Amino acid sequence: MSSYLPPPVAGGGDENAALLTISINMLATLSDWLSWQENLHPNPIDLGLTRLNETLLRLEWRRPACPIITVAGTNGKGSSVALLTRILQEAGYRVATFTSPHLLRYNERICIGEVEISDASLIAAFERIDAARAGTTLTFFEFNALAALLVFETACPDVIVLEVGLGGRLDAVNAVDCDVALVTSIALDHCDWLGSDVEVIGREKAGIFRAGRAAIFGSRDMPASIAAVASEVGADLRRLGQDFEYRRVGDVWSWSGGPGLDNRRCDDLSLPALVGDVQLDNASAVLAVLMSLSARLPVDDAAIRRGLSTVSLRGRFQTATLNGVQWILDVAHNPAAAQTLASQLALPSDARRTIAVCGILGDKDVEGVATAVRGSFDQWIVAGLPGPRAVPVDALAQRLGVAGVPVAGIAETISAACDTAAELAQSGDRIVVFGSFLTVAGAMEWLESRGLSIS
């Protein structure tokens, strides 16, 4: 069966109805539906809310009454969503989350109570969306966001957490008015879509702010555009280092918030189970989000402590050991994230040598990522990636070489790159796989194929 079905013809009447019948009859599995969605819209990325809002109207979708938290930012979104979810779950709330991209299964993107949505529920949502779009071609991500909203409408969660896919102002999740908006950080990424400086990017990400609602900024270095947008829309801006703060002493830390955050203080907190000093920034901003919602979703200190100590997030400095070699998997797909990875690798370690398996999409700042981490590795294996955003592996290796990276080998696939790295590594070495969600996902599959469970 072909994975491509032609889009409905504008004004096509009976022809559109025929195509709709064909699509519903032929798309039997989740894989069928996803393949079809990838080809439905002319452009893989086409920012804007018009198509999605029109489809929501035809679906007669209504915003759930429960609190909604929207999370944007260059880095730290995934960690913040994981922290929010874990703490709220520990407080006894049923949490619905929408995240992207996935690592191994599309179903990871939509969860209720930390449980992935089933294929059957996704297909049922896709069928409703397909019937309602009335000839409008939707992007892959728009189908994804719409499916999440339909699932959440019927699941009746206590709270919904939405992660922005790209930017904020024109991202699909911004069709929903949130009760609290969190912007984790601002750095250069997706410059072709969002702009070439942090002020422009900050304005795009602050597009999730809403009048009279809390807007949390989770980094100490805040672009002026964040405050400007908050003022323009009438959002209640609360920022790290000014409206809330934390202090670490050894292996514990404390958090305090000002008048807009219940004047709350939390002491003797355990460090987040996620790796990296930046996680205290993320956790501090998450606590500011929770205190902003305390009247509707009270959370006690015990739940916060349990959530901090049990949180996990796949693909962020995730470690495993195979045949005496430590494997470290970290998405690190932009310079800021790569710098965080380099800082973590610079900590004292028993590793003899550190080998890189690097795969980066062509529309990323390849040179910036390489510059951030090039002193962290003894050898580099460059891997090709699948998909239209990838570049030939030879071209990627050339760009890395220009940035001063000593490329020891290239491989057409992540699997082949892992084979090469495993052959080079000896017991006591470590292999660091980074550069993209696709890179980490490929390494996870390679490790699992060798009997190593990657939780």
C-alpha positions as CSV (number, residue, x, y, z in Angstrom):
1,M,0.0,0.0,0.0
2,S,1.3,3.5,-0.9
3,S,2.0,5.7,2.1
4,Y,1.0,8.8,0.2
5,L,-2.6,9.8,-0.6
6,P,-3.2,13.0,-2.5
7,P,-4.6,15.9,-0.5
8,P,-8.3,16.8,-1.1
9,V,-9.0,19.2,-4.0
10,A,-10.1,22.7,-2.9
11,G,-13.8,23.0,-3.8
12,G,-13.7,19.4,-5.1
13,G,-17.0,18.3,-3.6
14,D,-17.6,14.7,-4.5
15,E,-13.9,14.2,-5.3
16,N,-13.0,15.3,-1.8
17,A,-15.6,13.0,-0.3
18,A,-14.1,10.1,-2.3
19,L,-10.6,10.9,-1.2
20,L,-11.8,11.1,2.5
21,T,-13.4,7.6,2.1
22,I,-10.2,6.3,0.6
23,S,-8.1,7.7,3.4
24,I,-10.2,6.3,6.1
25,N,-10.5,2.9,4.4
26,M,-6.8,2.6,3.6
27,L,-5.1,4.0,6.8
28,A,-5.4,0.9,9.0
29,T,-2.4,1.3,11.3
30,L,-0.8,4.1,13.2
31,S,2.2,3.9,10.9
32,D,-0.1,4.3,7.9
33,W,-1.6,7.4,9.4
34,L,1.8,9.0,10.3
35,S,3.2,8.3,6.8
36,W,0.2,9.9,5.2
37,Q,0.4,13.0,7.5
38,E,4.1,13.5,6.6
39,N,3.0,14.0,2.9
40,L,-0.3,15.8,3.3
41,H,0.9,19.4,3.7
42,P,3.3,21.0,1.1
43,N,5.8,22.2,3.8
44,P,7.0,20.1,6.8
45,I,7.1,23.3,8.9
46,D,4.6,26.0,8.2
47,L,4.1,28.1,11.3
48,G,0.7,29.7,11.9
49,L,-2.6,29.1,13.8
50,T,-5.2,29.7,11.1
51,R,-5.5,26.1,9.9
52,L,-5.5,24.7,13.3
53,N,-8.0,27.1,14.7
54,E,-10.4,26.5,11.8
55,T,-10.2,22.8,12.4
56,L,-10.8,23.2,16.1
57,L,-14.0,25.2,15.3
58,R,-15.2,22.4,13.0
59,L,-14.4,19.9,15.7
60,E,-16.5,22.0,18.2
61,W,-13.6,21.6,20.6
62,R,-13.9,23.3,24.0
63,R,-11.0,24.2,26.2
64,P,-10.9,22.0,29.3
65,A,-11.7,23.6,32.6
66,C,-8.6,22.3,34.3
67,P,-5.4,24.5,34.6
68,I,-3.2,24.5,31.5
69,I,0.6,25.1,31.6
70,T,2.5,25.9,28.4
71,V,6.2,25.5,28.3
72,A,8.5,27.2,25.7
73,G,12.2,27.9,25.6
74,T,15.4,27.1,23.7
75,N,16.7,24.5,26.2
76,G,15.1,23.1,29.3
77,K,11.6,22.5,28.0
78,G,11.8,18.7,28.3
79,S,13.3,18.8,31.8
80,S,10.8,21.3,33.0
81,V,7.8,19.3,31.7
82,A,9.3,16.2,33.3
83,L,9.7,18.0,36.6
84,L,6.2,19.5,36.5
85,T,4.7,16.1,35.7
86,R,6.5,14.2,38.4
87,I,5.8,16.7,41.2
88,L,2.2,17.0,40.2
89,Q,1.8,13.2,40.0
90,E,3.4,12.9,43.5
91,A,0.8,15.5,44.7
92,G,-2.0,13.2,43.6
93,Y,-3.0,14.9,40.4
94,R,-3.7,13.3,37.0
95,V,-1.5,15.0,34.6
96,A,-1.9,15.1,30.8
97,T,1.3,16.0,28.8
98,F,2.0,16.8,25.2
99,T,5.7,16.8,24.2
100,S,7.8,16.5,21.1
101,P,9.6,15.1,19.4
102,H,9.5,11.5,20.4
103,L,12.5,9.2,20.7
104,L,11.3,5.7,19.9
105,R,7.5,5.8,19.7
106,Y,5.2,8.5,18.5
107,N,2.9,7.6,21.4
108,E,5.4,9.1,23.8
109,R,4.2,12.5,22.7
110,I,0.8,12.2,24.4
111,C,0.6,10.8,27.9
112,I,-2.1,10.7,30.6
113,G,-0.8,10.0,34.1
114,E,2.7,9.3,32.6
115,V,1.2,6.5,30.5
116,E,1.6,6.7,26.7
117,I,-1.6,7.0,24.7
118,S,-2.6,3.9,22.8
119,D,-2.6,3.4,19.0
120,A,-6.4,3.0,19.0
121,S,-6.9,6.3,20.8
122,L,-4.6,8.1,18.4
123,I,-6.2,6.7,15.3
124,A,-9.7,7.6,16.7
125,A,-8.5,11.2,17.1
126,F,-6.9,11.3,13.6
127,E,-10.2,10.1,12.1
128,R,-12.1,12.9,13.8
129,I,-9.5,15.5,12.6
130,D,-9.4,14.1,9.0
131,A,-13.2,14.4,8.9
132,A,-13.2,17.9,10.2
133,R,-10.4,19.5,8.3
134,A,-12.7,20.0,5.2
135,G,-9.9,20.0,2.6
136,T,-7.4,21.9,4.7
137,T,-4.0,20.4,4.6
138,L,-2.4,20.2,8.0
139,T,1.2,19.7,9.0
140,F,2.4,16.6,10.8
141,F,2.8,18.6,14.0
142,E,-0.7,20.2,13.6
143,F,-2.2,16.7,13.4
144,N,-0.2,15.8,16.5
145,A,-1.3,18.9,18.5
146,L,-4.9,18.4,17.5
147,A,-4.9,14.8,18.5
148,A,-3.5,15.7,21.9
149,L,-6.3,18.2,22.5
150,L,-9.0,15.8,21.5
151,V,-7.5,13.1,23.8
152,F,-7.3,15.5,26.7
153,E,-10.8,16.7,26.1
154,T,-12.2,13.2,26.9
155,A,-9.5,12.1,29.4
156,C,-10.6,14.8,32.0
157,P,-7.2,15.3,33.6
158,D,-6.6,17.5,36.6
159,V,-4.0,19.6,34.8
160,I,-2.5,19.8,31.2
161,V,1.1,20.5,30.4
162,L,1.8,21.5,26.7
163,E,5.3,21.7,25.3
164,V,5.8,24.2,22.4
165,G,7.3,22.5,19.4
166,L,9.0,25.5,17.7
167,G,9.0,29.1,18.9
168,G,5.8,30.0,20.7
169,R,3.7,32.7,19.1
170,L,2.8,30.8,16.0
171,D,3.2,27.2,17.4
172,A,0.2,25.0,17.3
173,V,-0.1,24.7,21.1
174,N,-0.5,28.5,21.3
175,A,-4.0,28.0,20.0
176,V,-4.9,27.2,23.6
177,D,-4.9,29.9,26.3
178,C,-2.8,28.8,29.2
179,D,-3.1,29.6,32.8
180,V,0.6,29.8,33.3
181,A,3.3,30.3,30.7
182,L,6.9,29.2,31.3
183,V,9.8,30.3,29.1
184,T,12.8,28.3,30.3
185,S,15.7,30.0,28.4
186,I,16.6,31.9,25.3
187,A,19.5,31.1,23.0
188,L,20.2,30.9,19.3
189,D,18.4,28.0,17.6
190,H,16.0,27.5,14.7
191,C,17.3,30.9,13.5
192,D,15.8,30.4,10.0
193,W,12.3,30.4,11.5
194,L,12.6,32.5,14.7
195,G,15.3,35.1,14.0
196,S,19.0,35.6,14.3
197,D,19.3,37.3,17.7
198,V,18.0,36.5,21.2
199,E,15.7,39.6,21.3
200,V,13.8,38.5,18.3
201,I,13.7,34.9,19.4
202,G,12.6,36.0,22.9
203,R,9.7,37.9,21.4
204,E,8.6,34.8,19.5
205,K,8.7,32.5,22.6
206,A,7.0,35.1,24.8
207,G,4.1,34.9,22.4
208,I,2.6,32.3,24.7
209,F,2.0,34.9,27.4
210,R,-1.6,35.8,28.2
211,A,-3.2,38.9,29.8
212,G,-3.7,38.6,33.6
213,R,-1.9,35.3,33.7
214,A,1.4,34.3,35.3
215,A,4.4,34.3,32.9
216,I,7.5,32.7,34.4
217,F,11.0,33.2,33.0
218,G,13.5,30.5,34.2
219,S,16.9,31.9,33.4
220,R,19.0,34.8,34.9
221,D,19.9,36.3,31.5
222,M,16.6,37.6,30.2
223,P,16.2,39.4,26.8
224,A,14.5,42.8,27.1
225,S,11.9,41.5,24.6
226,I,10.5,39.1,27.2
227,A,9.6,42.0,29.5
228,A,8.3,44.0,26.6
229,V,5.9,41.3,25.5
230,A,4.7,40.8,29.0
231,S,4.0,44.5,29.4
232,E,2.3,44.7,26.0
233,V,-0.1,41.8,26.7
234,G,-0.6,42.5,30.4
235,A,1.0,39.3,31.6
236,D,2.2,38.9,35.2
237,L,6.0,38.4,34.6
238,R,7.9,36.6,37.3
239,R,11.6,35.9,36.7
240,L,14.5,34.0,38.3
241,G,16.7,36.1,40.5
242,Q,14.1,38.8,41.0
243,D,10.8,37.3,41.9
244,F,12.0,33.9,43.0
245,E,15.4,32.6,43.9
246,Y,17.2,29.4,45.1
247,R,20.3,28.7,47.1
248,R,22.3,25.5,47.1
249,V,24.3,24.3,50.0
250,G,26.1,21.0,49.2
251,D,23.5,18.3,48.2
252,V,20.5,20.3,49.3
253,W,18.9,23.5,48.2
254,S,16.2,26.0,49.2
255,W,13.7,28.0,47.1
256,S,11.8,31.2,47.9
257,G,9.2,33.2,46.1
258,G,7.9,36.7,46.5
259,P,4.3,38.1,47.0
260,G,3.1,36.8,43.6
261,L,4.2,33.3,44.6
262,D,2.6,32.9,48.0
263,N,5.7,34.2,49.7
264,R,6.4,30.5,49.8
265,R,9.7,29.0,51.0
266,C,10.8,25.4,50.5
267,D,13.9,24.2,52.4
268,D,16.0,21.1,52.5
269,L,15.1,20.0,49.0
270,S,16.9,17.2,47.3
271,L,18.8,18.0,44.1
272,P,16.8,17.1,40.9
273,A,17.6,13.6,39.7
274,L,18.2,15.1,36.3
275,V,21.9,15.7,35.5
276,G,23.5,19.1,35.3
277,D,23.7,22.3,37.4
278,V,21.2,24.0,35.0
279,Q,18.5,21.7,36.4
280,L,18.3,23.9,39.5
281,D,17.3,26.8,37.2
282,N,14.7,24.5,35.7
283,A,13.4,23.2,39.0
284,S,13.3,26.7,40.5
285,A,11.1,27.9,37.5
286,V,8.9,24.9,37.9
287,L,8.3,25.7,41.5
288,A,7.3,29.2,40.5
289,V,4.8,27.7,38.1
290,L,3.4,25.5,40.8
291,M,3.1,28.4,43.3
292,S,1.3,30.5,40.6
293,L,-1.3,27.7,40.6
294,S,-1.4,27.0,44.3
295,A,-5.0,28.1,44.8
296,R,-6.2,25.5,42.2
297,L,-3.5,22.9,42.5
298,P,-1.9,22.9,46.0
299,V,1.3,21.0,46.3
300,D,3.1,20.4,49.6
301,D,6.8,20.2,50.2
302,A,6.7,16.4,50.5
303,A,5.4,16.0,47.0
304,I,8.0,18.4,45.7
305,R,10.8,16.4,47.4
306,R,9.5,13.1,46.0
307,G,9.1,14.6,42.5
308,L,12.6,16.0,42.5
309,S,14.2,12.8,43.6
310,T,12.3,10.5,41.2
311,V,12.1,12.6,38.0
312,S,13.7,11.1,34.8
313,L,14.0,12.2,31.2
314,R,15.2,10.0,28.4
315,G,18.0,11.2,26.2
316,R,19.4,13.9,28.5
317,F,22.8,12.7,29.8
318,Q,21.3,9.2,30.1
319,T,23.9,6.5,30.8
320,A,24.2,2.8,30.3
321,T,27.1,0.4,30.3
322,L,27.9,-2.3,27.7
323,N,31.0,-4.6,27.8
324,G,32.7,-2.3,30.3
325,V,32.1,0.8,28.1
326,Q,29.9,3.6,29.4
327,W,27.5,5.0,26.9
328,I,26.1,8.6,27.4
329,L,23.1,9.7,25.4
330,D,22.4,13.4,25.2
331,V,20.3,15.3,22.6
332,A,22.5,18.5,22.7
333,H,21.4,19.8,19.4
334,N,22.3,23.5,19.7
335,P,25.4,25.4,21.0
336,A,23.9,26.2,24.5
337,A,22.9,22.6,25.1
338,A,26.3,21.5,23.8
339,Q,28.0,23.8,26.2
340,T,26.0,22.2,29.1
341,L,27.1,18.7,27.8
342,A,30.8,19.9,27.7
343,S,30.5,21.1,31.3
344,Q,29.1,17.8,32.4
345,L,31.9,15.9,30.6
346,A,34.5,18.1,32.2
347,L,33.6,16.9,35.7
348,P,36.0,14.3,37.3
349,S,35.6,10.9,35.7
350,D,37.4,7.5,35.7
351,A,37.0,7.2,31.9
352,R,40.2,6.5,29.9
353,R,39.1,8.0,26.6
354,T,35.9,9.7,25.4
355,I,34.7,8.9,21.9
356,A,32.0,11.0,20.2
357,V,29.2,9.7,18.0
358,C,27.8,12.9,16.5
359,G,24.9,13.4,14.2
360,I,23.5,16.8,13.6
361,L,20.8,18.0,11.2
362,G,21.9,20.3,8.4
363,D,19.7,23.2,9.5
364,K,21.3,23.4,12.9
365,D,24.3,25.4,14.0
366,V,26.7,22.6,13.3
367,E,29.8,24.8,13.8
368,G,28.5,26.3,17.0
369,V,27.8,22.8,18.5
370,A,31.2,21.6,17.5
371,T,33.0,24.6,19.0
372,A,31.2,24.1,22.3
373,V,32.3,20.5,22.7
374,R,35.4,19.9,20.5
375,G,37.8,19.7,23.4
376,S,35.7,17.1,25.2
377,F,36.6,14.1,22.9
378,D,39.6,12.0,22.0
379,Q,38.0,10.7,18.8
380,W,34.9,11.7,16.7
381,I,32.7,9.4,14.6
382,V,30.3,11.4,12.4
383,A,27.0,9.8,11.6
384,G,24.5,10.4,8.9
385,L,20.8,11.1,9.8
386,P,17.6,10.2,7.9
387,G,15.0,12.7,6.7
388,P,14.8,15.9,4.6
389,R,16.6,18.1,7.1
390,A,19.7,16.0,7.1
391,V,22.8,16.6,5.0
392,P,25.1,13.9,3.5
393,V,27.5,12.6,6.1
394,D,30.5,13.7,4.1
395,A,29.2,17.3,4.1
396,L,28.5,17.1,7.8
397,A,32.0,15.8,8.5
398,Q,33.5,18.6,6.4
399,R,31.6,21.3,8.4
400,L,32.8,19.7,11.6
401,G,36.3,19.6,10.3
402,V,36.2,23.3,9.4
403,A,35.2,23.9,13.0
404,G,38.3,22.2,14.2
405,V,37.0,18.8,15.0
406,P,39.4,15.9,14.3
407,V,37.1,13.4,12.5
408,A,38.3,9.8,12.9
409,G,35.6,8.2,10.9
410,I,32.2,8.6,9.2
411,A,29.2,6.3,9.0
412,E,26.1,6.5,6.9
413,T,23.8,5.6,9.7
414,I,23.7,5.9,13.5
415,S,23.8,2.1,13.8
416,A,27.0,1.9,11.7
417,A,28.5,4.7,13.8
418,C,27.7,2.9,17.0
419,D,29.3,-0.2,15.5
420,T,32.5,1.7,14.7
421,A,32.6,3.4,18.2
422,A,32.1,0.1,19.9
423,E,35.0,-1.4,18.0
424,L,37.3,1.5,18.9
425,A,36.3,1.5,22.6
426,Q,38.0,-0.5,25.2
427,S,36.9,-1.3,28.7
428,G,37.0,1.9,30.8
429,D,36.3,4.2,27.8
430,R,33.1,6.2,27.3
431,I,31.1,6.8,24.2
432,V,29.0,10.0,24.0
433,V,26.2,10.0,21.5
434,F,24.8,13.5,20.8
435,G,23.6,16.1,18.3
436,S,19.9,15.3,17.6
437,F,16.9,13.4,18.9
438,L,17.4,11.2,15.8
439,T,20.9,10.5,16.9
440,V,20.0,9.5,20.4
441,A,17.0,7.4,19.2
442,G,19.2,5.5,16.8
443,A,21.7,4.7,19.6
444,M,18.9,3.6,21.9
445,E,17.7,1.2,19.3
446,W,21.3,-0.1,18.7
447,L,21.9,-0.6,22.5
448,E,18.5,-2.3,22.9
449,S,19.2,-4.7,20.0
450,R,22.2,-5.9,22.1
451,G,20.0,-6.7,25.1
452,L,20.6,-3.5,27.0
453,S,17.3,-2.0,28.4
454,I,17.2,1.8,28.1
455,S,14.5,3.0,30.4
